Amino acid sequence: MCDLHHSDHERTAPDSGLNRRQVMQLLAAAGVTTGMAAGAGAAAAEPEPGAPRTGLAKDTPAKRTALSWIDRHAGEVTGLNDEIWEHAELSLREWNSALAEAEFLRRAGFEIEWGTAGFPTAFTATFRNGRGPALGFSGEYDALPGLSQRAGAGTHDPLVYHHDPFAPSYGTGHGCGHCALGAAAAGAAAATAEGMRRHRVGGTVKFFGSTAEELMIGKAYAVRAGVYDGLDAFLDWHPAATTATGWGTTSAMNAVTFTFLGVAGHGGDPLGNKSALDGAVMLATMTEFLREERLAPSGRLNYVINQGGDAANVTPEIAQISFYVREGSPERVRVLLDSVIRCAEAAAQASGTTVRHRVTASVWHKLPSRSAAELLHENMVQLGPPRFTDADQRFAKQVQSSLGLPEVGMFSEIAELVPPNPVFLGGGSTDVADISWQVPTVSLGTAVAPIGAKTHNWAFTAAAGSGPGHAALLATARYLSATAIDLLTQPERLRELGAEFAQRTEGTEWRSLLPDDYEPPMYEPPEWFLRRTGQSWPPDNITWPPERVVSKEEFASLGPALPRSSDE
C-alpha cells in the first residue's frame, strides 16, 4: 500500500499555542478535511484522546515459537524478497513473483487458490487449525517502471538501462519496496501458522497475494467481490523511511484515463489535422488552473501523459492522459473529479477532437484503528527496531549525500505512538483502505530506506534489495506475527478491535466507488503461467478481446475555399 501513513509522526505541526478544537475550527473555514469531517469522514473520528494503553502484548509459547520460526528461516524469507526484487515485474504481470510467494506459503503448509477475484496473478493461501478467529495478511509484489537500480548502490546507478538515442529510459524496479512487503507478510503468516500448529491455537490464517497495488486495482475490486468477508482482523505493512504505527487515515482516490481521438497527418502539411495530443495538453493545462480555487490542502491532482504520439512529423491521432484525483473523502473526490472531467470536455471542444474517459481504480480513505495501533506498537517496542549494520548505515549516508539530504543514516528506533494530526492535509492512497471498512485493520511502516528518502525513488530500490531491506522485513515479520498471535490467543483484543470498528463505521455504509459496469484491466498471461497455476483464459469477469480504440474522426474543415485573386 502506498499510503504514507507511516510518516505521520514526522509531519506533526509545531506547537502553535492552539488547542485541537481551535485548530480544527480554524482550518474548517478553508474546507480542509479533519478527523471530524461530515459524511464518511465522520466514521474516522477517533475515540477520546488519552495516553496509549500498555500491557496488551503478552509473552506466550505460541508467540515464542512464531518468532523462533522467523529466526530459523530468515534466509528463506530474505531470499524470497531478493527473488521478487530480481523479477521486478509490473502490475498485473507479476507472473514469477506471484509464483514465488505462493510456493513459499505452500511449503509452509498453506493451501493455494489462484485467480482471486478473477486476477491471474492474485491468489489466496489458507492455513486452518480448527475453530477460532480468521486473520488476513496482505501481500503485494508489483514493481514500478523507470526505477531500476543496483542493490546496495548509494548513488543513482540503474541496473537496467535502455539505450535509445531519442528516448533513453531505465528498467523496472522495486521503488516502493513491495518485494519486502510481500516477503515479510508471507514470513509472518507462515510463522503464525507454526505457532498455532505447535501450540494448538485454533483459527485460520489467510494470505492474500494481491496484484497491481501500484495501480490501486486489485484489492478494491476484490473487496466488492467479497474476497475478504469473514475475517476478524487484517494485518498490513508498508516499507518506509521510519519505523512507526498509528491510527491516521489516507486519501480517497479515483484514477481515470482520458483518451483523445483526432486525425493523423503530415506535420509539414498540418492544416485540417486534429491533434489528439493538443487535447491532452490542453486538459493538463486547464487542470493546473484548478489548483488555486478548486484544490483544497487535503487534495492532490497528479497526471501523466501515457501516450502522446510516436514521431514529431505525424500529428498524433490517439493521446492518453491519466489522472490520480485524491481528497479526504469519496464525496470530495467526486467533486474534484467532476471538475477534471469538465476540463476534458472543454479541451476536446477546443482542439476539435473527441474524448472518452475510463475509471481504472477507485479507493476509499482508510478507516483507522487505535486499538490495533496500541497492540502493534507494544509488540514493536518489545521486539525492538530493525537491526541495521554499520554497512547499512554507511550505505544510507551515501544515499543521503547523493540526494542532498542530511547524512544521518537509517532510522534506528521505534517511533513514539502519538495521535494523528488533527487536520488531514492529504497524502497517498492505498487499496487496503477498502479492506479497512470491512474488517479492523492493523498497519505499520518499517524503515527500509534511509531517513528522508521517498518511496517511488531509486533509493528505495537500492535499499529493498540489500541489507537495510533485509533487516527491515525480518523485523516486520516479527512485529506482524507477534501481533497476530496476540489476536488469536487473547479474545479481548479482538473484541476491542471489533467494538472500535463498530463505533467508527456507525452511520456510514461502505459502497464501492467503482462503476457498476467496471471491468478491471488485465493482460493475457503466458501459457506456461496458466499451466502452472491451473487457470484458464479469459476469466469470467472481463470481455476479451477488449474493444479496440480506433479513431473515426474526420479532417477539420477550414471553411469554404477563398476566391481566387484577380489579375487586375
N, C-alpha and C positions, 0 to 999 in steps of 0.2 A: 504494500500500500504506500502511495506517495503522499502521505497526509501531513507530514511535517509537525505533527502534534508533539513529537518528542523534544522539540526545542522551545516549547512554550516558556520554560523557565528562563531561557536566555532573553526573551523579549518582554520581560516584566517591566512595566513603566516605572520610571524613577518616582520617588516619593514627592507628590505634588501638594501634600497638605490636605487633599480632599479625601473624604471617605468614599467607600464603594458606591453608595447610593448617589452621592453628588456627582461622581464621575459618570455614572450611567445616565443621570438626568442631563448632564452637560452634553454628552455625545448623542443622546437620543434626538436632540434637535437637529443633528446633522444626518439623521436617518441611518446611523450605524447600528448594525445588529448587535445585541447584547445577549447575555445568557438568559435574560428575562423577556426576550422579544416576544411579540404576539405571534399567533399562529403556531406553526410547527416548532418554532424556536422555543416556545414556552415549555415544550416537553424536555428540553435540555437544561432547564433551570436546576441548579444544584441544590442539595439539602442545605440546611442552615450551616454557616461556616463554623469551623472549630478545628482544633488540633487533630491531625490524622491519628487514628487509633493504632495501637500496637498490641502485641500478644495474640496475633491472628495466625501466624505461621508456626506450625508445630513440627518438631523433630520426631519422625516416625520411622519404623523399619522399612515401610514401603518407600518412603522418600529417600532414605539412605541407599536402598537398592537401586532406585532410579538414577540417583547421582553417580553411584559407582558404575552403573552401566555406561554412562556418558564418558567417564574417565577411561574405562577399558576399551571403548570403541571410538575414542577421539580421532584416531587416524582414519577410520572409515567415514566419520561424519565430515571431517575436513576434506577427505578425498572426494566425497560427493560434491561438495562445494567446488572443488577445483575442476572436476569433470564438467559441471554445468558452466563454470566460468569459461572453460576452453570452447564449449559449443557456442556460446553467445548467440542464441537463437532468438529471432524477433517474435513479437506477439503473434499468436495464432499459428505459429510454425515451430513450436518448441518440441520437435519430434524426438530428438535424442535426450533432451533434458527431462522431459516428462517420463520417458522410459527409465532413465537413471533413478529418478525419485521413486517411481513405482517399484522398481526392482529392489531398492534398498528396504522399502517397507515390507515387500513380500518376504524377504529373508528374515525380517523381524516378526513374522507371524501374522501379518495383515492380509486380508482378502482384498483383491483389487478388482474394481469395476470401472471399465473405461467408458468414455463418451458421456461424462456427466453433463446434463442439460443439452446434449447434442454436440458439444465441442469435442473434436477428435483428441486434442491434447489435454483435456481435463479428465481427471479420474478421482474416484473416491476409494480410499483404503480404510478398511474397518477391522478393528480388533474387539472381540466380545469376550467378556469374562463374567458370565452370569448376569443377574439383575443388578441394576444400580443406575446412577446418573450417566448421561451421554455428553461427552465433551468433544468439541471440534477443534482441530488445529488448521491454521491457514498456511498453505504452501503456494509459492509463486516461483517462476523460473524464467521469465522472459527478459531479454536484454534490450538495449536501445541502439538505434542507428547512430553512427558517427562518433561513438565513444570508445573505440578500440584504444587500448593502452597496455604497455608491458607491465606484467605483475611486479609489484615492488619497485617500480621505477619512479623516482621522486621528481623527475622533470617530464614534460609532455613528450611522449615517445610512442606514437601509435604502433601497436603490434601488427595491424593490417593497414596498409596504405594503398589506396587505389590511384595509380598514376593516370591522369587524363590531362592532356595539355589545355583543355578548356574547362574542366570541372574536376579538379583533384578532390579526393574525399578520403575519410577514414572508414574503417570497417566497424562492425558492431562491437559492443562491449557492455559489461555489466556495471554501467554508471549509476545504477540505483541499487546495486548490491543484492538483486533477487537470487543470485546463486547462493549467497549466505543465508538469505531469508528462508528459502526452501530447505536447505541442508539443516539449519538449526531446528526448524519446526519438525522436520522428519526425525531428527535425533531425539527431540523432546517427546514426540509421540511414541517412538519405539521404547524410550526409557520409561515412560509412564506405563506402557503395556507390560514391561518387565516387572516393575514394582507391583502392579496389580496381580500378575500371574504368580509371582513368588509368594505373595502375602495374602492371597485370596481376597483381594479387594474387588468387589463387584462393580460392574459398569461397562460402558462402551467408549472406545476411543475411535474417532473418525478423523482422518487426514484428508483435506480437500485440496487436491492438486488443481490449481486454477490457472487458466490461460489468460493472456492478454490483459494483465493488470495495467500495464503502461497505457493501454487504450481505454481502460475503465469498462471493459466489455464483459468479462467472464462472470464475475460474482453477482452483479446486479441482475443480470438475466437469469442466473441460476436461482437467485432468491425468488424471483417471480415464478419459477418452475417448482418451487417447494423443496429444493435440494437440502436446505438447512433446517427444515422442520424437524421437531423432536429433540433438538439439542437443549441442554441445560446451561451450558456456557460455551463460549468460543474464545480461543486463545490466539493472539496475533502479535506480531512484532514487525519492526522495520529497521534496516540499517540507518545509522545516524552519525553525527559527529559528537554526540554526548550520550551518556547512559542515564536514562530517566524514564519515569512513567508519570501519568497524571490523569486528569479527567476533563481535559479540554475537548473541543469539537473541531470539525474540519469544514471546508466549504462544500456546499452542494454544487453540482456542476452539470451542464449539458455540453456535450461535444457534438458539433454539427459541421457538415461539409457542404459547401456551396459549389455547384458545378455550373459554369457559364459556357454557353454554346454560341459560336459565331460562324464565320465563313473564312476559310483559308484563302490565301492568295500571295502572290509575289510581293515582297517588301518594296521592290522598286516600282511597283505599279499598285499602290495601296488604295486608290480611290474605289470605294464600294466594298472593300473588305470589311469584315466585322471582327475585331479582335476580342476574343474571349478574355485574354489577359487584361485588356483595358477594364473590363467589368470587374475582375478580381482586384486590380489595383485600386479602382475607384471605391470598391467596398472597403478595402483595408484603410484607405484614406478617410472615408466618411466615419468609420468606427473610431478613428483617432479623435474625432470631434465629440464623441460621446463621453470622453474621459472627464471633461470639466463639469458637465451638467447632468450626466446620467449614471456616472460610475462612482458609487459611494466608497469610502475607505475599506469597506468589507468586500468589495467586488474586485474581480480580476477579469481581464479580457486579453487573451493570448491568441495569436493566429500564425499560420504558416502557409505559404503558397505551395501546395503539393505538386502542382503541375502548371507550368506556365509557358509551354512551348518547347520546341526542340532545336530550332535554328532561327537566327536573327532575321533571315530573309524570307521566312514563312510566317505569315500572320497566324497566330495561334487560334485554332478552331475550338479547342477544348482547354479550359483552365479550371483548376480546382483550388479552393482555399478553405482551410479547416480552422475552426474556432473552438477554443475552450472558454465557456462562459461560466463564471463562478460567482456565487454570492452566499450569504449566510443561511439562506433557507430556500426550499424549492420555489416558493412563491416569488421571491425576489429574483431568482434565476430566470423565471419565466418572463418577468417584466423586462429584464435586461436583454434576454434573447429576442423578444419581440422587437426591440429597438434595432438589433443587428439585422433581423430579417427585413425590416423596413428599409434599412440601408442597402441591403442586397437588391431589393426590388427597384429602388431608385437607381442603383448602379447599372442594372440591366437596361432600364429605360434609357438612361443617358448614353450608354455605349451601343445601344441598338442590338443587344444580344438577348438571349433568354437565359433564365436561371432557374435551377431547381435546388432544393436542399434536402438533406437526409440526416436525421439524428442518428449518430453512431453509438452514443453512450449517454446515460443519464444516471446520476447518483445523488443520494441524499447527503445531508450533513450528518456527521457521526453522532450517535447518542452516547454520551459518556457514562461511566460507572465509577463513582468514587469508591464504593465498596471493593470493587475489583482492583482499583489502583492501590488501595491501602494494603490489601493482602499481597499483591505482587511486589510492592515496594519493600515490604518487610522481608520477603524472601530474597530480594536483590541485596538488601543490606546485610543479611545473614551470610549470603554466599560470597559477597564481595565483588568488586569491579573486575572487568577483564584483565587478564594477566599479560600485560604488554612487556615485551623485552626491551633492552637497550637499543637493539637494532630497529625495533618498531618505532621507538621514539626518534631515532636519527632519521629514519625514512620520513616520519611525519614532519619533522622540521625542514627537511629538504623540500617536501611538497609545499609547505607554507612559504618558504622562501621563493619558490617558483611562482606562486600565486599572489605574492605581495602581501602575505598575511603575517601577523606576529608569530615568531618561531617559538611556540610554546608546547609543541608535541601533541600527544594523544590525551584525551580526557580520561583520567585515571582514577575516578571516584564514582560514587553513586550520587546523583543529584538529589537534593532535598525534595521531598514531596510537598508541593505548595499548590494552592488553588490556582485555577486558570485565570488569565487576565479577565477583569470584569467586563471588558468590552471586546467583542470579537472583531478583529481588524483584518480578517481574511487570511488566506493561505492556500495550501494544497488541498487535494481531494483524494478520496480513496473509495474503491468499490466495497471495501469492508464496511463502510458506513451503512449500506443497505442491510447487511447482516446484523449490525448492531441494533436495528429496530425490530429484529425478530427474536434475539436472544442476548442476554447480558454478555458483553464483550470485554475481554482483558487485553490490554495492548501496552506496548512499550517501545522505546527506541534504544539501541545499544551502539556505542561508539565503534564504528567500523573504520571511519576515515578521520583524519586529523581535525582538531578544533578549527572551526572557521570554514572548512571545506563544505561544499554543497553537493547534494545529490544531482544527478544528471550532468556530471563533470568527470573529466578523465581521472581526477584524483580518487574518486570512489572506485573506478575500475581497477586502478593500481592497487588500492588497499584491499579490496574484496578478494583478490586472488593471491594474497600474500599474508605475512604474519599478523598484521592488525585484524584482518578479516577472520582469520582462523581463531584468534583469541576471543574476538567478539562473539562469533557464532557459537563457540563452545560455552561461553558464559551464558549466552541467551538460552541455549538448550537447557542449561541447569535452572535458570530462572523459571522457564515455562513448565518444565516437568515438575519442579518443586511445588509450583502453584497449582498445577493440575492434581497432584496427589492430595494437597490440602482440600481441594474442592471435592474430591472423591471420598475422603475419609472424615470430613467434617461437614455433616449435613447443614449445620447452622450457617456455614459460609455461603452455601448455595442459596439458602433461604434469604439471606441478607441481599445477595445479588438480585434475586427474583423480586423481593419487595421494593428495592430501589428502581428496578426496571419498570415495575407496575406503576410506581409513582411518576416516573418521568414520562411514560407513554400515555398516561391518563388523558383522555380528551383528544388524542391525536391518532388518526387512523393512517397507518402507512399504506401508501399506494404506489406502485411502480411508476416512475417518471418516464419509462419507455413507452413509445406509442403502442397502441393496441395491436397494430399490424406489423410490429417490429420484427425484422429478420436479422439476426446477428451476421456481421460479415465473417466470411470464412475463406480459407484456402484449401484446395483439394490436397489431401495427404498423399505422400508417395505410397506406392503399392506395398513396399516392404513394411511400412509402419502399420498399415491396415492389417496385414497378415499377422504381425507380431502381437497386435492388441485385440485381434478378433473382431474388428469393426468392419462395417460396410459403408459405402459412399453412394449417394449423399445421405445425410441424416434427414429425419422427417421434418425438421423444423425450418428448413430453408428451401428456396426454389433454386434448382440447379439444372442447367447453367443459368447464371443470373442474367437479367436483362442487359443487353448491350447499350452503351451510351453512345449514340450516333447523332451528330448534328444534322438537322434538316433545314437549317437556316438558308435564306436567300441573300444574294448580294444586296447591299443598301442602294436605294435609288438616290441619285443626285438631283432629281427633278427633270423636267423636260429639257431637251437639248437647246442650247443657246443658238440664236440665229447667226448665220454666217456674216462676218463683217463685210460691208460694202466696199467695192473697189473705188468708189468715188471719195 
